[in-house]
Amino acid sequence: MELTSVYLWVDKFKFSRGKSNISRDFSDARSFAELVEQIQPSLATADHYPEAFSILEKEKNWRHASEKILAKLGIELTEEEVAELAGSTPGAIENFLFLVRPSLESYVPRKRNIVHRESAKPKSYIERHMTGTKQVSAGARSTRSQSPRQHPKASRPKPRAGPGIPKPRPSPRPSSTRRAAPMPSERPYPARSVASFESDDSASSYHSSGSDKEIERDFDEVSTKGGPTIEAYIRMKHELDEKMKLVALLEEKNRQLQRLARVRGDQVELLKRHLAGV
Protein backbone atom coordinates (compact mmCIF):
# COMPACT_ATOMS: atom_id res chain seq x y z
CA MET A 1 0.00 0.00 0.00
CA GLU A 2 2.83 2.37 0.82
CA LEU A 3 4.56 1.70 -2.51
CA THR A 4 1.32 2.26 -4.41
CA SER A 5 0.74 5.63 -2.73
CA VAL A 6 4.33 6.67 -3.46
CA TYR A 7 4.08 5.73 -7.14
CA LEU A 8 0.74 7.50 -7.56
CA TRP A 9 2.12 10.62 -5.90
CA VAL A 10 5.29 10.66 -8.07
CA ASP A 11 3.28 10.12 -11.26
CA LYS A 12 1.56 13.49 -10.71
CA PHE A 13 4.77 15.36 -11.56
CA LYS A 14 6.64 15.88 -14.79
CA PHE A 15 10.35 15.09 -15.16
CA SER A 16 12.93 15.95 -17.80
CA ARG A 17 13.75 12.27 -18.24
CA GLY A 18 11.47 9.32 -18.96
CA LYS A 19 10.07 7.08 -16.24
CA SER A 20 11.66 3.63 -16.50
CA ASN A 21 13.09 2.57 -13.15
CA ILE A 22 12.45 4.81 -10.16
CA SER A 23 15.60 3.68 -8.33
CA ARG A 24 17.87 4.52 -11.27
CA ASP A 25 15.92 7.68 -12.25
CA PHE A 26 16.32 9.19 -8.75
CA SER A 27 19.86 7.92 -8.14
CA ASP A 28 21.56 11.23 -9.06
CA ALA A 29 19.06 13.39 -7.07
CA ARG A 30 18.12 15.44 -10.15
CA SER A 31 14.63 13.95 -10.41
CA PHE A 32 14.16 14.58 -6.70
CA ALA A 33 15.17 18.23 -7.20
CA GLU A 34 12.66 18.55 -10.07
CA LEU A 35 9.94 17.10 -7.83
CA VAL A 36 10.75 19.51 -4.99
CA GLU A 37 10.90 22.46 -7.41
CA GLN A 38 7.33 21.74 -8.54
CA ILE A 39 6.04 21.53 -4.95
CA GLN A 40 8.19 24.17 -3.20
CA PRO A 41 9.99 26.36 -5.77
CA SER A 42 11.83 28.24 -3.02
CA LEU A 43 13.59 25.10 -1.82
CA ALA A 44 15.28 23.75 -4.94
CA THR A 45 16.44 24.54 -8.46
CA ALA A 46 16.91 21.54 -10.70
CA ASP A 47 19.71 23.20 -12.67
CA HIS A 48 21.91 23.03 -9.55
CA TYR A 49 21.82 19.23 -9.72
CA PRO A 50 23.51 18.11 -12.96
CA GLU A 51 22.90 14.69 -14.40
CA ALA A 52 25.50 12.26 -13.01
CA PHE A 53 26.65 8.79 -14.04
CA SER A 54 29.35 7.86 -11.52
CA ILE A 55 28.66 6.89 -7.93
CA LEU A 56 30.84 9.74 -6.60
CA GLU A 57 28.97 12.39 -8.57
CA LYS A 58 25.59 10.96 -7.52
CA GLU A 59 26.61 10.96 -3.86
CA LYS A 60 27.81 14.57 -4.25
CA ASN A 61 24.37 15.58 -5.56
CA TRP A 62 22.60 13.83 -2.67
CA ARG A 63 24.84 15.55 -0.11
CA HIS A 64 24.06 18.86 -1.75
CA ALA A 65 20.33 18.07 -1.57
CA SER A 66 20.66 17.10 2.07
CA GLU A 67 22.33 20.43 2.85
CA LYS A 68 20.08 22.72 0.80
CA ILE A 69 16.68 20.97 0.89
CA LEU A 70 16.38 18.33 3.60
CA ALA A 71 18.01 20.48 6.28
CA LYS A 72 15.19 23.02 5.91
CA LEU A 73 12.65 20.22 6.28
CA GLY A 74 14.31 18.90 9.43
CA ILE A 75 15.52 15.70 7.77
CA GLU A 76 19.09 14.43 7.83
CA LEU A 77 20.57 11.78 5.56
CA THR A 78 23.25 9.44 6.85
CA GLU A 79 26.19 8.36 4.72
CA GLU A 80 24.68 4.88 4.52
CA GLU A 81 21.40 6.27 3.15
CA VAL A 82 23.31 8.43 0.67
CA ALA A 83 25.18 5.39 -0.58
CA GLU A 84 21.95 3.40 -0.94
CA LEU A 85 20.20 6.18 -2.90
CA ALA A 86 23.19 6.77 -5.18
CA GLY A 87 23.68 3.02 -5.67
CA SER A 88 20.04 2.44 -6.80
CA THR A 89 19.33 0.04 -3.96
CA PRO A 90 15.83 -1.42 -4.44
CA GLY A 91 13.27 0.11 -2.05
CA ALA A 92 15.59 2.90 -0.85
CA ILE A 93 14.04 5.73 -2.87
CA GLU A 94 10.48 4.58 -2.09
CA ASN A 95 11.10 4.64 1.67
CA PHE A 96 12.84 8.01 1.36
CA LEU A 97 9.98 9.63 -0.60
CA PHE A 98 7.39 8.17 1.79
CA LEU A 99 9.16 9.82 4.72
CA VAL A 100 9.84 13.14 2.94
CA ARG A 101 6.37 13.67 1.47
CA PRO A 102 4.57 14.94 4.65
CA SER A 103 7.33 17.42 5.51
CA LEU A 104 7.60 18.60 1.92
CA GLU A 105 3.88 19.24 1.50
CA SER A 106 3.48 20.94 4.88
CA TYR A 107 6.54 23.16 4.52
CA VAL A 108 5.77 26.86 4.77
CA PRO A 109 8.53 29.12 3.43
CA ARG A 110 9.53 32.13 5.45
CA LYS A 111 7.99 35.28 4.04
CA ARG A 112 10.17 38.32 3.96
CA ASN A 113 8.70 41.57 5.10
CA ILE A 114 8.55 43.14 1.67
CA VAL A 115 4.79 43.43 1.18
CA HIS A 116 4.68 46.86 2.77
CA ARG A 117 7.63 48.06 0.75
CA GLU A 118 6.14 46.87 -2.54
CA SER A 119 2.81 48.51 -1.78
CA ALA A 120 4.56 51.73 -0.79
CA LYS A 121 6.33 52.02 -4.15
CA PRO A 122 4.56 54.26 -6.67
CA LYS A 123 3.23 52.50 -9.75
CA SER A 124 3.55 55.44 -12.13
CA TYR A 125 5.69 58.52 -12.69
CA ILE A 126 2.92 60.94 -11.78
CA GLU A 127 2.27 59.09 -8.53
CA ARG A 128 5.97 59.21 -7.70
CA HIS A 129 6.03 62.92 -8.47
CA MET A 130 3.02 63.64 -6.29
CA THR A 131 4.40 61.51 -3.45
CA GLY A 132 7.74 63.31 -3.59
CA THR A 133 6.00 66.71 -3.59
CA LYS A 134 3.94 65.80 -0.55
CA GLN A 135 7.03 64.58 1.30
CA VAL A 136 8.93 67.78 0.54
CA SER A 137 6.05 69.99 1.67
CA ALA A 138 5.59 67.95 4.85
CA GLY A 139 9.32 68.22 5.61
CA ALA A 140 9.22 71.98 5.10
CA ARG A 141 6.27 72.33 7.48
CA SER A 142 8.02 70.26 10.14
CA THR A 143 11.15 72.36 9.78
CA ARG A 144 9.21 75.59 10.19
CA SER A 145 7.40 74.24 13.23
CA GLN A 146 10.66 73.22 14.89
CA SER A 147 12.50 76.48 14.22
CA PRO A 148 11.81 79.27 16.76
CA ARG A 149 9.82 82.23 15.57
CA GLN A 150 11.81 85.34 14.87
CA HIS A 151 10.11 88.42 16.21
CA PRO A 152 10.71 91.59 14.23
CA LYS A 153 12.90 94.11 15.95
CA ALA A 154 11.05 97.02 17.51
CA SER A 155 11.78 100.17 15.59
CA ARG A 156 13.27 102.83 17.78
CA PRO A 157 12.25 106.44 17.23
CA LYS A 158 14.94 108.53 15.64
CA PRO A 159 16.16 111.44 17.77
CA ARG A 160 15.13 114.80 16.41
CA ALA A 161 17.73 117.45 15.87
CA GLY A 162 17.29 120.47 18.04
CA PRO A 163 19.19 123.04 20.00
CA GLY A 164 21.87 121.43 22.10
CA ILE A 165 21.48 118.02 20.44
CA PRO A 166 24.29 117.22 18.00
CA LYS A 167 23.38 115.54 14.73
CA PRO A 168 24.43 111.88 14.52
CA ARG A 169 27.42 111.37 12.30
CA PRO A 170 27.64 108.34 10.05
CA SER A 171 30.24 105.84 11.15
CA PRO A 172 33.31 106.01 8.92
CA ARG A 173 33.92 103.01 6.74
CA PRO A 174 37.13 101.10 7.43
CA SER A 175 39.60 102.08 4.77
CA SER A 176 41.55 99.24 3.28
CA THR A 177 45.30 99.86 3.34
CA ARG A 178 45.90 97.27 0.64
CA ARG A 179 44.60 97.41 -2.89
CA ALA A 180 42.73 94.43 -4.20
CA ALA A 181 44.85 92.23 -6.41
CA PRO A 182 43.79 92.34 -10.07
CA MET A 183 42.27 89.27 -11.60
CA PRO A 184 44.62 86.88 -13.43
CA SER A 185 42.64 87.43 -16.64
CA GLU A 186 43.38 91.19 -16.43
CA ARG A 187 47.09 90.95 -15.58
CA PRO A 188 48.52 87.61 -16.75
CA TYR A 189 51.73 86.44 -15.14
CA PRO A 190 54.58 87.26 -17.59
CA ALA A 191 56.45 84.22 -18.85
CA ARG A 192 60.24 84.58 -18.96
CA SER A 193 62.75 82.57 -20.92
CA VAL A 194 66.23 81.41 -19.91
CA ALA A 195 67.82 84.15 -22.02
CA SER A 196 65.92 86.81 -20.12
CA PHE A 197 67.20 85.37 -16.82
CA GLU A 198 70.79 85.38 -18.13
CA SER A 199 70.53 89.04 -19.25
CA ASP A 200 68.81 90.12 -16.04
CA ASP A 201 71.04 91.52 -13.32
CA SER A 202 68.75 90.18 -10.60
CA ALA A 203 69.35 86.59 -11.78
CA SER A 204 73.12 86.92 -11.44
CA SER A 205 72.76 88.19 -7.89
CA TYR A 206 70.28 85.48 -6.90
CA HIS A 207 71.39 83.34 -3.93
CA SER A 208 69.85 80.34 -2.14
CA SER A 209 70.19 81.67 1.39
CA GLY A 210 66.71 83.24 1.38
CA SER A 211 64.31 81.98 4.03
CA ASP A 212 60.67 81.10 3.62
CA LYS A 213 59.67 84.51 5.01
CA GLU A 214 61.65 86.24 2.24
CA ILE A 215 60.00 83.97 -0.31
CA GLU A 216 56.57 84.82 1.06
CA ARG A 217 57.43 88.53 0.96
CA ASP A 218 58.48 88.21 -2.67
CA PHE A 219 55.30 86.23 -3.31
CA ASP A 220 53.17 89.11 -2.01
CA GLU A 221 54.76 91.34 -4.64
CA VAL A 222 54.11 88.80 -7.40
CA SER A 223 50.57 87.89 -6.26
CA THR A 224 49.44 91.50 -6.82
CA LYS A 225 50.13 90.91 -10.51
CA GLY A 226 47.97 87.79 -10.68
CA GLY A 227 50.84 85.32 -10.26
CA PRO A 228 50.77 81.65 -9.19
CA THR A 229 50.00 80.26 -5.74
CA ILE A 230 52.60 80.35 -2.99
CA GLU A 231 53.29 76.61 -3.29
CA ALA A 232 53.94 76.93 -7.00
CA TYR A 233 56.03 80.06 -6.42
CA ILE A 234 58.23 78.33 -3.80
CA ARG A 235 58.69 75.33 -6.11
CA MET A 236 59.69 77.64 -8.97
CA LYS A 237 62.14 79.43 -6.67
CA HIS A 238 63.81 76.16 -5.68
CA GLU A 239 63.93 74.95 -9.28
CA LEU A 240 65.52 78.24 -10.35
CA ASP A 241 68.03 77.90 -7.52
CA GLU A 242 69.08 74.43 -8.70
CA LYS A 243 69.35 75.64 -12.30
CA MET A 244 71.47 78.63 -11.29
CA LYS A 245 73.78 76.31 -9.35
CA LEU A 246 74.11 74.10 -12.42
CA VAL A 247 74.85 77.12 -14.61
CA ALA A 248 77.54 78.32 -12.20
CA LEU A 249 79.10 74.85 -12.15
CA LEU A 250 79.14 74.67 -15.94
CA GLU A 251 80.70 78.13 -16.19
CA GLU A 252 83.46 77.12 -13.77
CA LYS A 253 84.16 73.97 -15.78
CA ASN A 254 84.24 76.08 -18.95
CA ARG A 255 86.82 78.41 -17.41
CA GLN A 256 88.96 75.45 -16.37
CA LEU A 257 88.78 73.99 -19.86
CA GLN A 258 89.83 77.35 -21.33
CA ARG A 259 92.84 77.53 -18.98
CA LEU A 260 93.75 73.96 -19.87
CA ALA A 261 93.47 74.80 -23.56
CA ARG A 262 95.80 77.79 -23.13
CA VAL A 263 98.34 75.63 -21.28
CA ARG A 264 98.18 73.02 -24.03
CA GLY A 265 98.64 75.75 -26.65
CA ASP A 266 101.73 77.08 -24.86
CA GLN A 267 103.20 73.59 -24.69
CA VAL A 268 102.60 73.06 -28.41
CA GLU A 269 104.33 76.38 -29.27
CA LEU A 270 107.26 75.47 -27.04
CA LEU A 271 107.57 72.08 -28.74
CA LYS A 272 107.47 73.70 -32.20
CA ARG A 273 110.28 76.10 -31.25
CA HIS A 274 112.31 73.25 -29.89
CA LEU A 275 111.89 71.25 -33.09
CA ALA A 276 112.74 74.30 -35.24
CA GLY A 277 116.01 74.88 -33.33
CA VAL A 278 117.08 71.30 -33.86
C-alpha positions as CSV (number, residue, x, y, z in Angstrom):
1,M,0.0,0.0,0.0
2,E,2.8,2.4,0.8
3,L,4.6,1.7,-2.5
4,T,1.3,2.3,-4.4
5,S,0.7,5.6,-2.7
6,V,4.3,6.7,-3.5
7,Y,4.1,5.7,-7.1
8,L,0.7,7.5,-7.6
9,W,2.1,10.6,-5.9
10,V,5.3,10.7,-8.1
11,D,3.3,10.1,-11.3
12,K,1.6,13.5,-10.7
13,F,4.8,15.4,-11.6
14,K,6.6,15.9,-14.8
15,F,10.3,15.1,-15.2
16,S,12.9,15.9,-17.8
17,R,13.7,12.3,-18.2
18,G,11.5,9.3,-19.0
19,K,10.1,7.1,-16.2
20,S,11.7,3.6,-16.5
21,N,13.1,2.6,-13.2
22,I,12.5,4.8,-10.2
23,S,15.6,3.7,-8.3
24,R,17.9,4.5,-11.3
25,D,15.9,7.7,-12.2
26,F,16.3,9.2,-8.8
27,S,19.9,7.9,-8.1
28,D,21.6,11.2,-9.1
29,A,19.1,13.4,-7.1
30,R,18.1,15.4,-10.2
31,S,14.6,14.0,-10.4
32,F,14.2,14.6,-6.7
33,A,15.2,18.2,-7.2
34,E,12.7,18.5,-10.1
35,L,9.9,17.1,-7.8
36,V,10.8,19.5,-5.0
37,E,10.9,22.5,-7.4
38,Q,7.3,21.7,-8.5
39,I,6.0,21.5,-4.9
40,Q,8.2,24.2,-3.2
41,P,10.0,26.4,-5.8
42,S,11.8,28.2,-3.0
43,L,13.6,25.1,-1.8
44,A,15.3,23.8,-4.9
45,T,16.4,24.5,-8.5
46,A,16.9,21.5,-10.7
47,D,19.7,23.2,-12.7
48,H,21.9,23.0,-9.6
49,Y,21.8,19.2,-9.7
50,P,23.5,18.1,-13.0
51,E,22.9,14.7,-14.4
52,A,25.5,12.3,-13.0
53,F,26.7,8.8,-14.0
54,S,29.3,7.9,-11.5
55,I,28.7,6.9,-7.9
56,L,30.8,9.7,-6.6
57,E,29.0,12.4,-8.6
58,K,25.6,11.0,-7.5
59,E,26.6,11.0,-3.9
60,K,27.8,14.6,-4.2
61,N,24.4,15.6,-5.6
62,W,22.6,13.8,-2.7
63,R,24.8,15.5,-0.1
64,H,24.1,18.9,-1.7
65,A,20.3,18.1,-1.6
66,S,20.7,17.1,2.1
67,E,22.3,20.4,2.8
68,K,20.1,22.7,0.8
69,I,16.7,21.0,0.9
70,L,16.4,18.3,3.6
71,A,18.0,20.5,6.3
72,K,15.2,23.0,5.9
73,L,12.6,20.2,6.3
74,G,14.3,18.9,9.4
75,I,15.5,15.7,7.8
76,E,19.1,14.4,7.8
77,L,20.6,11.8,5.6
78,T,23.2,9.4,6.9
79,E,26.2,8.4,4.7
80,E,24.7,4.9,4.5
81,E,21.4,6.3,3.1
82,V,23.3,8.4,0.7
83,A,25.2,5.4,-0.6
84,E,22.0,3.4,-0.9
85,L,20.2,6.2,-2.9
86,A,23.2,6.8,-5.2
87,G,23.7,3.0,-5.7
88,S,20.0,2.4,-6.8
89,T,19.3,0.0,-4.0
90,P,15.8,-1.4,-4.4
91,G,13.3,0.1,-2.1
92,A,15.6,2.9,-0.8
93,I,14.0,5.7,-2.9
94,E,10.5,4.6,-2.1
95,N,11.1,4.6,1.7
96,F,12.8,8.0,1.4
97,L,10.0,9.6,-0.6
98,F,7.4,8.2,1.8
99,L,9.2,9.8,4.7
100,V,9.8,13.1,2.9
101,R,6.4,13.7,1.5
102,P,4.6,14.9,4.6
103,S,7.3,17.4,5.5
104,L,7.6,18.6,1.9
105,E,3.9,19.2,1.5
106,S,3.5,20.9,4.9
107,Y,6.5,23.2,4.5
108,V,5.8,26.9,4.8
109,P,8.5,29.1,3.4
110,R,9.5,32.1,5.5
111,K,8.0,35.3,4.0
112,R,10.2,38.3,4.0
113,N,8.7,41.6,5.1
114,I,8.6,43.1,1.7
115,V,4.8,43.4,1.2
116,H,4.7,46.9,2.8
117,R,7.6,48.1,0.7
118,E,6.1,46.9,-2.5
119,S,2.8,48.5,-1.8
120,A,4.6,51.7,-0.8
121,K,6.3,52.0,-4.2
122,P,4.6,54.3,-6.7
123,K,3.2,52.5,-9.7
124,S,3.5,55.4,-12.1
125,Y,5.7,58.5,-12.7
126,I,2.9,60.9,-11.8
127,E,2.3,59.1,-8.5
128,R,6.0,59.2,-7.7
129,H,6.0,62.9,-8.5
130,M,3.0,63.6,-6.3
131,T,4.4,61.5,-3.4
132,G,7.7,63.3,-3.6
133,T,6.0,66.7,-3.6
134,K,3.9,65.8,-0.5
135,Q,7.0,64.6,1.3
136,V,8.9,67.8,0.5
137,S,6.0,70.0,1.7
138,A,5.6,68.0,4.8
139,G,9.3,68.2,5.6
140,A,9.2,72.0,5.1
141,R,6.3,72.3,7.5
142,S,8.0,70.3,10.1
143,T,11.2,72.4,9.8
144,R,9.2,75.6,10.2
145,S,7.4,74.2,13.2
146,Q,10.7,73.2,14.9
147,S,12.5,76.5,14.2
148,P,11.8,79.3,16.8
149,R,9.8,82.2,15.6
150,Q,11.8,85.3,14.9
151,H,10.1,88.4,16.2
152,P,10.7,91.6,14.2
153,K,12.9,94.1,16.0
154,A,11.1,97.0,17.5
155,S,11.8,100.2,15.6
156,R,13.3,102.8,17.8
157,P,12.2,106.4,17.2
158,K,14.9,108.5,15.6
159,P,16.2,111.4,17.8
160,R,15.1,114.8,16.4
161,A,17.7,117.4,15.9
162,G,17.3,120.5,18.0
163,P,19.2,123.0,20.0
164,G,21.9,121.4,22.1
165,I,21.5,118.0,20.4
166,P,24.3,117.2,18.0
167,K,23.4,115.5,14.7
168,P,24.4,111.9,14.5
169,R,27.4,111.4,12.3
170,P,27.6,108.3,10.0
171,S,30.2,105.8,11.2
172,P,33.3,106.0,8.9
173,R,33.9,103.0,6.7
174,P,37.1,101.1,7.4
175,S,39.6,102.1,4.8
176,S,41.6,99.2,3.3
177,T,45.3,99.9,3.3
178,R,45.9,97.3,0.6
179,R,44.6,97.4,-2.9
180,A,42.7,94.4,-4.2
181,A,44.8,92.2,-6.4
182,P,43.8,92.3,-10.1
183,M,42.3,89.3,-11.6
184,P,44.6,86.9,-13.4
185,S,42.6,87.4,-16.6
186,E,43.4,91.2,-16.4
187,R,47.1,90.9,-15.6
188,P,48.5,87.6,-16.7
189,Y,51.7,86.4,-15.1
190,P,54.6,87.3,-17.6
191,A,56.4,84.2,-18.8
192,R,60.2,84.6,-19.0
193,S,62.8,82.6,-20.9
194,V,66.2,81.4,-19.9
195,A,67.8,84.1,-22.0
196,S,65.9,86.8,-20.1
197,F,67.2,85.4,-16.8
198,E,70.8,85.4,-18.1
199,S,70.5,89.0,-19.3
200,D,68.8,90.1,-16.0
201,D,71.0,91.5,-13.3
202,S,68.8,90.2,-10.6
203,A,69.4,86.6,-11.8
204,S,73.1,86.9,-11.4
205,S,72.8,88.2,-7.9
206,Y,70.3,85.5,-6.9
207,H,71.4,83.3,-3.9
208,S,69.9,80.3,-2.1
209,S,70.2,81.7,1.4
210,G,66.7,83.2,1.4
211,S,64.3,82.0,4.0
212,D,60.7,81.1,3.6
213,K,59.7,84.5,5.0
214,E,61.6,86.2,2.2
215,I,60.0,84.0,-0.3
216,E,56.6,84.8,1.1
217,R,57.4,88.5,1.0
218,D,58.5,88.2,-2.7
219,F,55.3,86.2,-3.3
220,D,53.2,89.1,-2.0
221,E,54.8,91.3,-4.6
222,V,54.1,88.8,-7.4
223,S,50.6,87.9,-6.3
224,T,49.4,91.5,-6.8
225,K,50.1,90.9,-10.5
226,G,48.0,87.8,-10.7
227,G,50.8,85.3,-10.3
228,P,50.8,81.6,-9.2
229,T,50.0,80.3,-5.7
230,I,52.6,80.4,-3.0
231,E,53.3,76.6,-3.3
232,A,53.9,76.9,-7.0
233,Y,56.0,80.1,-6.4
234,I,58.2,78.3,-3.8
235,R,58.7,75.3,-6.1
236,M,59.7,77.6,-9.0
237,K,62.1,79.4,-6.7
238,H,63.8,76.2,-5.7
239,E,63.9,75.0,-9.3
240,L,65.5,78.2,-10.3
241,D,68.0,77.9,-7.5
242,E,69.1,74.4,-8.7
243,K,69.4,75.6,-12.3
244,M,71.5,78.6,-11.3
245,K,73.8,76.3,-9.3
246,L,74.1,74.1,-12.4
247,V,74.8,77.1,-14.6
248,A,77.5,78.3,-12.2
249,L,79.1,74.8,-12.1
250,L,79.1,74.7,-15.9
251,E,80.7,78.1,-16.2
252,E,83.5,77.1,-13.8
253,K,84.2,74.0,-15.8
254,N,84.2,76.1,-18.9
255,R,86.8,78.4,-17.4
256,Q,89.0,75.4,-16.4
257,L,88.8,74.0,-19.9
258,Q,89.8,77.3,-21.3
259,R,92.8,77.5,-19.0
260,L,93.8,74.0,-19.9
261,A,93.5,74.8,-23.6
262,R,95.8,77.8,-23.1
263,V,98.3,75.6,-21.3
264,R,98.2,73.0,-24.0
265,G,98.6,75.7,-26.7
266,D,101.7,77.1,-24.9
267,Q,103.2,73.6,-24.7
268,V,102.6,73.1,-28.4
269,E,104.3,76.4,-29.3
270,L,107.3,75.5,-27.0
271,L,107.6,72.1,-28.7
272,K,107.5,73.7,-32.2
273,R,110.3,76.1,-31.3
274,H,112.3,73.2,-29.9
275,L,111.9,71.2,-33.1
276,A,112.7,74.3,-35.2
277,G,116.0,74.9,-33.3
278,V,117.1,71.3,-33.9
